[in-house]
């Protein structure tokens, strides 16, 4: 994989964007409201953004060949799967073998929950 290759670079960006968008969409505030209606990537703490990027880099590095055809969806499914939501890599889009491989790989990352700090910034726990 050549990171400076424009096609690969754009696919990786789509993967990361799908991941962050899903994280905000699937996370809720203290009132049970989805974060994506109020918060954006700009509201995520810098350290949390770096942690999210690190997770995306690791997953992409190991599985980009399996997800390159739909990187935005893969980022979305990575967030859902690692957090045990009712949808993800296993629900049919990726096929049985690849879906199982990606599901098992996502579970290695463990869960990550977003929350709003007292300063109004989004953090991960």
C-alpha positions, -999 to 999 in steps of 0.1 A, spaced: 0 0 0 13 34 -9 -2 61 12 7 88 -12 -12 70 -40 -42 93 -46 -68 65 -49 -56 48 -17 -53 81 1 -89 90 -9 -102 56 1 -84 59 35 -100 93 41 -134 79 32 -128 51 57 -119 75 85 -148 98 76 -172 69 77 -158 59 111 -161 93 127 -195 100 112 -208 67 125 -192 73 159 -212 106 163 -244 91 148 -243 61 171 -234 79 202 -258 98 224 -256 126 250 -269 124 286 -305 129 273 -303 101 248 -300 124 218 -276 114 189 -244 135 189 -244 140 151 -272 165 152 -252 189 174 -215 179 172 -190 174 144 -155 162 140 -144 198 150 -160 192 184 -140 161 191 -110 165 215 -77 165 197 -64 135 217 -96 116 209 -92 124 172 -57 111 173 -69 79 191 -96 74 164 -70 80 136 -46 55 152 -74 28 153 -83 36 117 -47 34 106 -42 0 123 -74 -15 109 -68 -1 74 -32 -13 73 -43 -49 81 -75 -51 61 -75 -24 34 -75 -50 6 -108 -65 19 -125 -31 23 -112 -10 -5 -144 -14 -26 -165 4 0 -143 23 24 -169 46 38 -192 17 46 -162 -1 61 -154 28 85 -190 29 95 -191 -9 101 -158 -8 120 -173 16 146 -205 -5 149 -188 -38 151 -161 -29 176 -189 -15 198 -212 -45 195 -241 -27 178 -268 -47 160 -252 -42 126 -217 -43 112 -193 -64 91 -213 -96 98 -247 -85 85 -243 -95 49 -227 -67 30 -192 -82 32 -199 -119 26 -196 -146 52 -158 -152 51 -147 -116 48 -174 -104 72 -163 -129 99 -126 -119 94 -134 -82 97 -158 -88 126 -131 -107 146 -105 -80 138 -128 -52 149 -135 -69 182 -98 -69 190 -100 -31 193 -126 -33 221 -154 -8 226 -151 29 226 -178 52 238 -181 89 231 -192 114 258 -195 151 262 -171 165 288 -179 193 312 -161 216 287 -186 207 259 -160 188 240 -164 152 227 -142 126 243 -138 88 241 -138 64 270 
